[in-house]
C-alpha cells in the first residue's frame, strides 16, 4: 500500500517528532491505493456538514473561526482500508518508540472550498485533553497559487506546510496551528491519536 521509500522514511518519524514536534512525508501511497482513497472520499461528498467548534453541548458553527465542511469516519468504511492500515502502523510506531499511551484514533474527512479557512487553534486543550498526536493526509492537487497552507506555530520559528497531494503531516496536538484561506478545493483526511477509551 505504502511506497517503499515512504516506509523507510517513517523510521525517522519518532526522532523528528520528538525533537521538532512535527514530521512531514511525501509520496505516501502507491498510485492505485491513492486513487482508491480519493474515490472513496468523493463518494461521500454529499454527506459533508458545516464544521463546528468546541465539544459536546457547546458545539456550534462559528464561521469567523472556521468555515470548512467535514464528515466523521468509522472503521466500518472498508473502502478506506489503506488509511486504517496507515493509522495502525503509525499508532504502533508511536507507542513502541515514544511510549505514547495511545488507545484509539478518530478520523475525519475535511473539505475547504475557495476562501475557506480555519483560524489559529490547538487540537489538545482543556476541553479536549485526550488528543496526543494530530495527522493530516492531503488529497488535492496543489500549487503555490492555490494557497491554503497549514501553519504550525512554534516558539522559535513557524512551519508552513503545503497541502500537496499524497503527502502527510504529523504533529503534537498541543501545537497551535492554522489553515490559511484556500483559493481552490482542498481535500484532506485528519486523524487524532488519543489516550482515552470510548
C-alpha positions as CSV (number, residue, x, y, z in Angstrom):
1,X,0.0,0.0,0.0
2,X,2.7,2.5,1.0
3,X,5.6,3.4,-1.2
4,X,8.8,1.6,-0.1
5,X,10.6,4.9,0.2
6,X,7.9,6.2,2.5
7,X,8.1,3.1,4.7
8,X,11.8,3.8,5.1
9,X,11.2,7.5,5.9
10,X,8.7,6.5,8.6
11,X,11.6,5.2,10.6
12,X,12.7,8.8,11.1
13,X,9.3,9.8,12.4
14,X,9.7,9.2,16.1
15,X,13.0,11.1,16.4
16,X,11.9,14.0,14.3
17,X,8.6,14.3,16.1
18,X,10.3,14.2,19.5
19,X,12.9,16.8,18.5
20,X,10.9,19.2,16.4
21,X,7.2,18.5,17.2
22,X,6.2,17.5,13.7
23,X,7.1,15.2,10.8
24,X,6.3,15.6,7.1
25,X,6.2,12.9,4.5
26,X,5.5,13.0,0.7
27,X,4.5,10.4,-1.9
28,X,3.0,8.2,0.7
29,X,0.7,5.7,-1.1
30,X,1.2,3.8,-4.3
31,X,-1.0,5.4,-7.0
32,X,-3.7,2.6,-7.1
33,X,-4.3,3.0,-3.3
34,X,-4.2,6.8,-3.5
35,X,-6.9,6.7,-6.3
36,X,-9.0,4.3,-4.1
37,X,-8.8,6.7,-1.2
38,X,-9.8,9.7,-3.3
39,X,-12.7,7.8,-4.9
40,X,-13.9,6.8,-1.5
41,X,-13.7,10.4,-0.3
42,X,-15.6,11.7,-3.3
43,X,-18.3,9.1,-2.9
44,X,-19.2,10.6,0.5
45,X,-19.1,14.3,-0.5
46,X,-22.9,14.7,-0.4
47,X,-22.7,13.8,3.4
48,X,-20.4,16.6,4.5
49,X,-21.7,19.1,7.0
50,X,-20.5,22.6,8.1
51,X,-17.7,22.2,10.6
52,X,-18.3,23.0,14.2
53,X,-16.0,24.1,17.1
54,X,-15.9,23.1,20.8
55,X,-17.3,19.9,22.2
56,X,-20.5,18.2,23.4
57,X,-23.4,20.5,24.1
58,X,-21.1,23.5,23.4
59,X,-20.6,22.5,19.7
60,X,-21.6,25.3,17.4
61,X,-20.9,26.7,13.9
62,X,-18.7,29.8,14.0
63,X,-17.7,30.9,10.6
64,X,-15.4,33.6,12.0
65,X,-13.2,30.8,13.3
66,X,-13.7,28.1,10.6
67,X,-16.0,27.7,7.6
68,X,-15.0,24.4,6.1
69,X,-17.0,21.2,6.0
70,X,-16.3,17.7,7.3
71,X,-17.5,14.2,7.9
72,X,-16.6,11.8,10.7
73,X,-15.5,8.3,9.6
74,X,-15.6,4.9,11.3
75,X,-13.6,1.8,10.8
76,X,-16.6,0.2,9.1
77,X,-15.8,2.2,6.0
78,X,-13.8,-0.6,4.3
79,X,-13.0,1.4,1.2
80,X,-10.7,3.4,3.4
81,X,-8.6,0.3,4.3
82,X,-5.3,2.0,3.2
83,X,-6.0,4.8,5.7
84,X,-6.7,2.3,8.5
85,X,-3.5,0.4,7.6
86,X,-1.5,3.7,7.8
87,X,-3.1,4.6,11.2
88,X,-2.4,1.2,12.7
89,X,1.2,1.4,11.5
90,X,1.8,4.9,12.9
91,X,-0.1,4.2,16.1
92,X,2.1,1.1,16.8
93,X,5.2,3.0,16.0
94,X,4.4,5.9,18.3
95,X,3.6,3.5,21.2
96,X,6.7,1.5,20.7
97,X,9.3,4.2,20.0
98,X,7.9,7.2,22.0
99,X,5.9,5.2,24.6
100,X,2.8,7.2,24.0
101,X,-0.3,5.8,25.7
102,X,-2.4,5.7,22.5
103,X,-5.6,3.8,22.9
104,X,-7.6,4.8,19.8
105,X,-7.8,7.2,17.0
106,X,-10.6,9.2,15.4
107,X,-10.8,10.2,11.7
108,X,-12.5,13.0,9.8
109,X,-12.8,13.9,6.2
110,X,-12.2,17.7,5.6
111,X,-13.2,19.9,2.7
112,X,-12.2,23.5,2.2
113,X,-13.8,25.3,-0.7
114,X,-12.3,28.6,-2.1
115,X,-11.9,31.3,0.5
116,X,-12.4,28.9,3.4
117,X,-10.1,28.7,6.4
118,X,-9.6,27.6,10.0
119,X,-8.1,30.2,12.3
120,X,-5.3,29.6,14.8
121,X,-6.2,26.9,17.4
122,X,-4.9,23.8,19.1
123,X,-6.4,20.3,18.9
124,X,-5.4,19.5,22.5
125,X,-6.8,21.8,25.2
126,X,-8.8,21.8,28.5
127,X,-12.0,20.6,26.7
128,X,-10.1,18.1,24.5
129,X,-7.2,16.7,26.7
130,X,-7.1,13.2,25.2
131,X,-5.7,14.1,21.8
132,X,-1.9,13.5,21.7
133,X,-0.9,13.5,18.0
134,X,-2.6,15.1,15.0
135,X,-2.2,13.9,11.5
136,X,-3.4,15.3,8.1
137,X,-3.2,13.5,4.8
138,X,-3.8,15.6,1.7
139,X,-5.8,14.5,-1.4
140,X,-5.9,17.5,-3.8
141,X,-3.5,18.8,-6.5
142,X,-1.7,21.9,-5.3
143,X,0.4,24.7,-6.5
144,X,1.6,27.9,-4.7
145,X,-1.2,30.0,-6.3
146,X,-3.8,27.7,-4.5
147,X,-2.6,28.8,-1.1
148,X,-4.4,27.0,1.8
149,X,-1.2,26.1,3.6
150,X,-1.1,24.7,7.2
151,X,0.9,26.9,9.6
152,X,2.2,25.2,12.7
153,X,3.1,27.8,15.3
154,X,6.3,27.2,17.3
155,X,8.2,29.4,19.8
156,X,11.3,29.9,17.6
157,X,10.0,29.5,14.1
158,X,6.7,28.8,12.4
159,X,6.4,25.9,10.0
160,X,4.4,26.3,6.7
161,X,3.2,23.0,5.2
162,X,1.9,22.9,1.6
163,X,-1.1,20.6,1.3
164,X,0.4,18.6,-1.5
165,X,-1.5,15.6,-2.8
166,X,-0.4,12.3,-1.3
167,X,1.6,13.9,1.5
168,X,1.3,13.6,5.3
169,X,1.9,15.9,8.2
170,X,2.1,14.6,11.8
171,X,2.4,17.0,14.8
172,X,1.9,17.3,18.5
173,X,-1.7,18.1,19.2
174,X,-0.9,20.8,21.7
175,X,0.8,22.9,19.0
176,X,-1.3,25.8,17.8
177,X,-1.9,25.7,14.0
178,X,-4.0,27.4,11.3
179,X,-5.3,26.6,7.8
180,X,-4.8,29.7,5.6
181,X,-7.6,30.7,3.2
182,X,-7.5,28.5,0.1
183,X,-8.1,29.6,-3.5
184,X,-9.0,26.1,-4.7
185,X,-10.8,23.0,-3.4
186,X,-8.7,21.4,-0.6
187,X,-9.4,17.8,0.4
188,X,-7.8,16.0,3.4
189,X,-8.2,13.3,5.9
190,X,-7.5,14.2,9.5
191,X,-6.6,11.8,12.3
192,X,-6.2,12.3,16.0
193,X,-4.4,9.7,18.1
194,X,-5.9,9.7,21.6
195,X,-5.2,8.3,25.1
196,X,-8.8,7.7,26.1
197,X,-11.4,4.9,25.5
198,X,-15.0,5.4,24.4
